[in-house]
Amino acid sequence: MTRRRDHVPSRPTWRCAACGIAWPCSAAKLRLLGEYRTDRTALLVHLATLQVEAAAQLAELDGGGPRVDLADRFTAWAHPRPAS
């Protein structure tokens, strides 16, 4: 029997352990939105905390250079959409 892999970050590369793409992948985003559906602020705090951890680990892997592309990847997608 094979065990299903969860869509969680594989540290220090911050790739998805299940599908291998940059984390958070689409499946992880959907799971996180479901888990935090009643508290978007808590989701953003959680993601920002992970972004700081990822920035440090990825900078170390990249030879110390700063990572400026992580805000879109970690938090931009989680902001509430304006009501139409």
C-alpha positions, 0 to 999 in steps of 0.5 A: 500500500502506498502512502499519499504524500501531503502537500507540505513544504520540503525544507530547505528547498521549499518545494512541495513534498507531494508534487514538487512545485514551489510551495505553496502549490495549488493543493496547499493553497486550497487546504490552507484556505479551507483550514483558515476559512473563518480567520483570514488574518491568522492565515496571513500571519501563518504564511508571513511566518513561513515566508520569513523561514523560507527566505532565510533557508533559500538565501542560505541555499542561494549563497546568501542573496536576498529573496525578493520574490517570496511575497507574491508566492507566500501571501499575495494570493491569500488576501481577501478579494474585494466584494463586487 
